[in-house]
Amino acid sequence: MATSSDREDHLKRDRATRNFVTAEDVAKLAGVSRSAVSRTFTPGASVSADVRHRVQEAAKTLGYRVNRLASSLISDQSNLVGVVGANLSLPFMARQLDELSRALLRRGLQCLLLNAAEAEQGIAPLIELILEFRVRAIVVMSGSPPSSIIDECVANGVRVILVNRQDDDIEADTIISDDIGGAHIAARRLIAAGCRRIGVVGSGARTPTQIRRRVAFMDCIREEGIEPIAWASGETTYETGLVAGRELLASHDLDGVFCVTDLLALGFLDGARGTGRRIPEDLSVIGFDDIPQSAWDPYRLTTVRQSMSDLTGSVLAAIDREMHGKGKDLVHEVLPIELVERSTVRNLA
């Protein structure tokens, strides 16, 4: 009769030409059936303490790991969540992805990330690729998928969640920060500080988020009888903000500026200081997002904060909701924002 040691030696020789350990290998070493191995690694499944111990010891000896992809094909329940995003090196996007991926891991879910930076034909091909992995949900952080792709996702029981993107023609869950309310808060704060020569700085990206913030800010300023000066060019980077500070202040004697992202605001502050402006005595500046760098001592930027924990929690809640068919249970959530007062805006007039 073959001993456990004999079985282990045989399995090692048998695996010499293979790259991974299978459940069948574990079953042979433990002296149990293949189904017993499956039950051992299935939460809630019935298996005796003796069999569980033997299977776990065999798995440890062989270095066996459960094939989650194969399990999802059998159960139609994947632990993968697809995430599509671009500009992932930007501080806000990087922080968002970091918090979301860690939160998914705590839930026993895995993040399947596809970088959309080079998606010249749109993100539809990326979503089609994600669907091949039987994901539970798809979180879109950049771009807007066509309605035909949404229909395909719904047909496959996959929820699509758009983050900080809003498209009335797409039947998907949407979770956005209150960009309009935040822009209004920034406008009123500058007005309250006594600013009357006011500008708004964006990049040339023209993302839905930037457009909402810029338009809402300008509308609010105009209600006070002031025509704001708009500047928009380049990519959404610190360097663009630096150029904006130099160019805008060279041609306009502004006393208040709203930058639609913190990264632009940080560059703008350095550009403004290079022209000799004192912050906030000569010029008040407000950003949006409250990225970690905004609190650094050289900046101490006053900004509009959108809660990352609220955003992550809303995405997780959307993933947990059951699918009931196209358009039947969609959620459109607007997350609250708040003004974070630091050192770049004058005291209230």
Buried (B, 14 or more C-beta within 10 A) or exposed (E): EEEBEEBBEEBEEEBEEEEEBBBEBBBBBBBBEEEBBBBBBBEEEEBEEEBBEBBBBBBEBBEBEBBEEEBBEEEEEBBBBBBBBBBBEBBBBBBBBEBBBEBBEEEEBBBBBBBBEEBEEBBBBBBEEBBEEBBBBBBBBBBBBBEEBBEBBBEEBBBBBBBBBBBEEBBBBBBBBBBBBBBBBBBBBBBEBEBEBBBBBBBEBEBBBBBBBBBBBBBBBEEBEBEBBBBBEBEBBBEBBBBBBBEBBEEBEBBBBBBBBBBBBBBBBBBBBEEEBEBBEBBBBBBBBBBEBBBEEEBBBBBBBBBBEBBBBBBBBBBEBEBEEEEEEBBEBBBEBBBBEBEBBBEEE
